[in-house]
Amino acid sequence: MYHLIKGFVGLLLLLPLWVSGQDTTQTVAIDTTIYSFADEAPRFPSPCEQYDTTAAAKSQCAQQFLLDYVYKRALYPAEAREQNISGTAVVAFIVEPNGMINRPEILRDPGGGIGISALRSVIGMSREVLWRPAIKDSVPVRFRFVLPIRFRLEEPKPYVVIGRDTVYTDLTQSASFVSNDGDLAGYLDGVIDYPDIPQDSCATGQMDMQLFIHPTGLVTVNDIIDYNNLGVDFTSEAIDAATGTFNQWIPAEFEGKKVTSAQDVTLNFIPTDEGCAYVVDDYSQALRLMQDAQAMLTDSTAFPEALIKMDEAVDLFPRDGRFRIIRGQARLDKNMLAEACEDLTLARSIALIDWYDSLLPLICRPAGTEEEEEEE
């Protein structure tokens, strides 16, 4: 049905309007008003269109198909689960006369990443679904559709399945590293080798790794993030150091059973060449500045001062992906979209993280591309 409507709308906007008794033509003026009320509200495409009933009844029926679609795609954020946050997110978007979705935005966010998850589901819908547009005076019009999406906590499973691994997140006893008096970070710093490359390159930075500790004592690497684009030589050293902790763990347990669990670790690569001392000092200073800024962000009134510290850290190491992510997220939280776009886009190119891929098209729109909303 909506394919037929789309074709009809295209013809409607292109055909001239013939005036009886005149030889001249007038083109139909395109109504760019964004309506909140119309003779018929826009409808999510569904079998409801086949029913011989009223437009209001079709809208009510289509709403259920819309919610079914959204709830299959709006994942409950881990942050919200950990903080026991639930509630209703409200997202608005424009349904264009051709049935396409435009300009999605969050109107209400319960926190914990719920608003972002709701927004992502709508962004995905904009690429997959063509709506039946709103109708006013027998003509398709632009319409601002407001969609509440409820997030309710359910009893979670004690594990998640990642690839071929069943990784437990609810543990009776966590995995524990038994060597080096339990100091895993100190152990890794002691065994990791700076790659066999010229040290006067002064390559410096951090990597985050997620390890799987298996019941057999095996240690595997599930994920690794190279925030400074140090390269494959450094990545190989990090993997060798981490997997070398084989049989130096007491595996995690769930209800008396040994299970696979995840362990996050951070590895630092610091050159020892004397000519790189100034780089190491700058990096240490940048880390302190960023840590101070993160502590200050817990107080919303301290954001300007925290931003100054983040700027100083980024000035010292402008191609540090972690620094860019921290400042980019802080800017995003304050609706500084152009600035957040700059940081998060660069972080993606450096560290190859895809966490913000669904948001970048929204926050990185060129200036002047948005149309001003008009009140009816």
C-alpha positions in Angstrom: 0.0 0.0 0.0 2.6 2.5 0.9 4.5 2.0 -2.3 1.3 3.1 -4.2 1.0 6.1 -1.9 4.6 7.1 -2.5 4.0 7.0 -6.3 0.8 9.0 -5.9 2.6 11.7 -3.8 5.3 12.0 -6.4 2.7 12.6 -9.2 0.7 15.0 -7.0 3.8 17.2 -6.5 4.8 17.2 -10.1 1.5 17.6 -12.1 0.4 21.2 -13.0 -2.9 22.5 -11.8 -5.1 23.4 -14.8 -7.5 26.3 -14.2 -10.8 26.1 -16.1 -11.2 28.8 -18.8 -7.5 29.8 -18.9 -4.7 28.8 -21.1 -2.0 29.3 -18.5 -1.0 26.8 -15.7 -0.1 27.2 -12.1 2.2 24.8 -10.2 1.0 23.5 -6.9 2.7 25.2 -4.0 4.4 22.7 -1.8 3.3 22.9 1.8 6.4 22.7 4.1 4.5 23.3 7.3 5.1 20.6 9.9 1.7 19.6 11.4 0.8 18.2 14.7 -2.8 17.6 13.8 -4.3 16.4 10.5 -7.4 14.8 9.1 -5.5 11.5 9.2 -2.3 10.9 11.2 0.6 9.0 9.6 0.5 5.3 10.0 3.2 2.6 10.3 2.8 0.2 7.4 1.0 -2.9 8.5 -1.8 -5.4 7.4 -4.2 -2.9 9.1 -4.4 -1.0 5.8 -6.4 -3.9 4.3 -9.2 -3.6 6.8 -12.5 -2.0 5.8 -12.7 0.3 8.8 -12.1 4.0 9.9 -8.7 5.8 9.7 -8.7 6.0 13.5 -9.2 2.3 13.8 -6.4 1.7 11.3 -4.1 4.0 13.3 -4.8 2.2 16.5 -4.1 -1.2 14.9 -0.9 0.1 13.2 0.4 1.4 16.5 0.7 -2.1 17.8 2.8 -3.2 14.8 4.9 -0.1 15.3 5.6 -0.9 18.9 6.4 -4.6 18.0 8.9 -3.3 15.5 10.6 -0.9 17.8 10.8 -3.2 20.9 12.6 -5.8 18.8 15.3 -3.3 18.0 15.5 -1.0 21.1 18.0 -3.0 23.2 18.0 -2.4 27.0 21.3 -0.6 27.7 23.7 -2.3 30.1 24.2 0.9 31.9 20.5 1.2 32.7 20.4 -2.4 33.9 23.4 -1.9 36.2 21.8 1.2 37.7 18.3 -0.3 37.8 16.9 2.4 35.6 13.6 2.0 33.8 11.1 4.3 32.3 9.6 5.7 29.1 11.7 7.4 26.5 10.0 9.8 24.1 11.3 10.2 20.6 9.9 12.6 17.9 10.4 12.5 14.2 9.0 14.0 11.0 7.0 11.8 8.6 7.4 13.4 5.2 4.7 13.5 2.5 6.5 10.7 0.7 6.4 8.5 3.8 10.0 8.8 4.8 11.2 9.6 8.3 13.3 12.7 9.0 14.9 14.5 11.9 14.5 12.1 14.8 15.2 13.6 18.2 14.9 12.6 21.9 12.3 14.5 23.9 12.5 12.6 27.1 15.3 10.4 28.4 15.1 8.4 31.6 18.9 8.1 31.6 21.3 5.2 31.5 21.5 5.2 27.7 17.7 4.5 27.3 17.1 7.6 25.2 20.0 6.8 22.9 18.7 3.2 22.5 15.2 4.4 21.6 16.7 6.9 19.1 18.7 4.2 17.4 15.6 2.1 16.8 14.0 5.0 15.1 17.1 5.8 13.0 17.1 2.1 11.9 13.4 2.4 11.0 14.1 5.5 8.8 16.3 3.2 6.6 13.9 0.3 6.4 10.3 1.5 6.6 8.1 3.8 4.4 5.1 5.2 6.3 1.6 6.1 5.1 1.9 9.9 5.3 -0.5 12.2 7.2 -3.4 13.6 5.2 -4.8 17.1 5.5 -7.5 18.4 3.1 -7.0 15.3 1.0 -3.3 16.1 0.5 -0.2 14.3 2.1 1.6 16.7 4.5 4.6 16.8 6.8 3.7 15.6 10.3 5.6 15.5 13.6 5.0 12.1 15.2 5.7 11.6 18.9 6.5 8.0 20.0 6.8 6.9 23.6 8.9 3.8 24.1 8.7 2.1 27.5 11.7 0.3 28.9 11.0 -2.1 31.8 13.5 -4.3 33.6 13.1 -8.0 33.4 14.9 -10.7 35.2 18.2 -11.0 33.3 19.9 -14.3 32.5 23.2 -14.9 34.4 25.1 -15.2 31.2 25.5 -13.8 27.6 26.5 -15.7 24.5 29.4 -14.1 22.6 30.4 -16.1 19.6 30.9 -19.6 20.7 31.5 -18.6 24.4 28.9 -18.6 27.1 30.2 -15.8 29.4 28.7 -15.5 32.8 28.0 -12.0 34.1 26.2 -13.0 37.3 28.8 -14.8 39.4 28.9 -16.4 42.8 32.7 -15.9 42.8 34.7 -13.8 40.4 37.8 -15.0 38.7 41.0 -14.1 40.6 44.5 -13.7 39.4 46.8 -15.6 41.7 50.3 -14.6 40.5 52.2 -11.4 41.6 50.1 -11.2 44.8 47.1 -10.7 42.7 48.4 -7.6 41.0 47.4 -8.2 37.4 48.3 -4.7 36.2 51.7 -4.9 37.8 52.3 -8.3 36.4 51.5 -7.2 32.8 53.6 -4.1 33.1 56.5 -6.3 34.1 56.2 -8.9 31.3 55.1 -6.8 28.4 57.9 -5.8 26.0 58.1 -2.6 24.0 58.1 -3.8 20.4 61.3 -4.1 18.5 61.0 -0.8 16.7 63.1 2.3 16.9 62.3 3.7 20.3 63.0 7.2 19.2 59.6 7.1 17.5 58.4 7.7 21.1 55.1 5.8 20.4 53.1 6.0 23.6 49.6 5.0 24.5 47.1 2.6 26.0 45.2 -0.4 24.9 42.0 -1.8 26.5 41.5 -5.6 26.3 38.7 -7.9 27.3 39.9 -11.3 28.3 37.8 -14.5 28.7 39.0 -16.6 31.7 37.9 -20.2 31.0 37.2 -22.9 33.5 40.2 -24.9 32.1 42.6 -22.0 32.9 42.8 -20.9 29.3 42.9 -17.2 28.7 41.7 -15.8 25.4 41.3 -12.2 24.1 37.8 -11.3 23.1 38.4 -7.6 22.1 41.2 -5.1 22.0 41.1 -1.4 21.4 44.2 0.5 20.3 43.4 4.1 21.3 46.6 5.5 19.8 46.8 3.5 16.6 50.1 2.0 17.8 49.9 -0.8 15.3 50.1 -4.5 15.0 53.5 -4.9 16.7 52.1 -3.4 19.9 48.8 -5.4 19.6 50.7 -8.6 19.3 52.8 -7.9 22.4 49.6 -7.1 24.3 47.9 -10.3 23.3 51.0 -12.4 24.1 51.2 -10.8 27.5 47.6 -11.4 28.3 47.3 -15.0 27.0 50.6 -15.7 28.8 48.6 -15.6 32.1 47.3 -19.1 31.3 46.8 -21.2 34.5 47.5 -18.2 36.7 43.8 -17.7 37.5 41.2 -19.3 39.8 38.2 -19.4 37.4 34.9 -17.8 38.3 32.0 -19.8 39.7 28.2 -19.7 39.4 26.3 -21.7 42.0 29.3 -24.0 42.6 30.1 -24.5 38.9 33.2 -23.2 37.2 32.3 -20.9 34.4 33.8 -18.6 31.8 33.9 -14.9 32.8 35.2 -11.7 31.3 38.0 -9.5 32.7 38.9 -6.0 31.5 42.5 -4.9 31.5 44.4 -1.8 30.4 47.9 -2.0 29.1 50.4 0.9 28.8 53.2 1.2 26.3 55.8 3.7 27.5 59.1 4.2 25.6 62.3 4.0 27.8 64.6 5.9 25.4 65.9 9.0 27.1 65.1 11.1 24.1 61.4 10.3 24.7 61.3 11.6 28.3 59.5 14.8 27.4 56.8 12.7 25.6 56.3 10.5 28.6 56.0 13.6 30.9 53.5 15.1 28.6 51.4 11.9 28.5 51.5 11.6 32.3 50.3 15.2 32.5 47.5 14.6 30.0 46.3 11.5 31.9 46.1 13.5 35.1 44.2 16.4 33.4 41.7 13.9 31.9 41.2 12.1 35.2 40.7 15.4 37.0 38.1 16.5 34.4 36.2 13.2 34.7 36.0 13.7 38.4 34.7 17.2 38.0 32.0 16.1 35.5 30.0 14.6 38.4 29.1 18.2 39.2 27.1 19.6 36.3 28.1 23.2 37.3 31.8 22.4 36.9 31.5 21.5 33.2 33.3 24.7 31.9 36.3 24.0 34.1 36.3 20.3 33.3 36.2 21.2 29.6 39.3 23.4 29.9 41.2 20.5 31.4 40.0 18.1 28.7 41.1 20.7 26.1 44.6 20.9 27.6 44.9 17.1 27.6 43.8 16.9 24.0 46.2 19.7 23.0 49.0 17.6 24.5 47.9 14.4 22.6 45.5 15.4 19.9 45.4 11.9 18.4 44.6 10.0 21.5 41.3 8.1 20.9 40.4 7.7 24.5 40.8 11.4 25.2 38.7 12.2 22.2 36.0 9.8 23.3 35.8 11.3 26.8 35.6 14.9 25.5 33.3 14.0 22.7 30.8 12.3 25.0 31.0 15.3 27.4 30.3 17.6 24.5 27.4 15.4 23.3 25.8 15.5 26.8 25.9 19.3 26.6 24.4 19.3 23.1 27.6 20.6 21.5 26.9 18.6 18.4 29.5 20.0 16.0 32.3 19.7 18.5 31.2 16.2 19.6 31.1 15.2 15.9 34.7 16.3 15.5 35.9 14.3 18.5 33.9 11.1 18.0 34.6 11.0 14.2 38.4 11.3 14.9 38.2 8.7 17.7 36.6 6.3 15.3 39.3 6.7 12.7 42.1 6.3 15.3 40.7 3.5 17.5 38.3 1.9 15.0 35.5 2.0 17.6 31.9 1.8 16.2 30.0 2.8 19.4 28.7 6.0 17.9 28.1 4.9 14.3 24.3 5.3 14.6 24.6 8.7 16.1 27.2 10.3 13.9 24.9 10.9 10.9 22.6 12.9 13.3 25.3 15.0 15.1 27.4 15.6 12.0 24.9 17.1 9.7 26.3 20.1 7.8 25.3 23.5 9.1 22.3 24.9 7.3 20.8 21.6 6.1 18.0 21.6 8.7 14.8 23.4 7.8 13.3 25.6 10.3 10.2 24.2 11.9 7.0 26.1 11.2 4.0 26.2 13.5 0.7 25.4 12.0 
